[in-house]
C-alpha cells in the first residue's frame, strides 16, 4: 500500500502546482479562508507522504519544502503572490497531517 500513497502524494503535488499556476485576478479566497485552504492542502500532502514513507520527519520535510517551492513558483504567476503566512499555514498543515497519519498508522498496526 505504501507505493500507492506515495503515488497519491506525487499526484497531489502536481494538482497543487497546477492550481498555483493559474492566474488569480481577484478570484482567490478571502482571508482567513485562504489560510485554511493552505492548511488543509498541506495536511493532506503530509498525511499522504507519511502513509507512503512511514517516517514522520521525511514526510514533514518533503511537504514543507514543497510548500516553499510552490510559494516561490507562485510568485512568478501573474496575479498571484507569495506570502509568509501562507507558508506558516503550509508548514502547520504538513506537520499535523504527517503527525496525524502516524497516529492512524499506529492504531492499524496494533490491531490483531
PyMOL commands that set and color helices and strands:
alter all, ss='L'
color gray80, all
select helices_A, chain A and resi 2-20+33-53+56-74+84-109
alter helices_A, ss='H'
color red, helices_A
deselect
rebuild
show_as cartoon
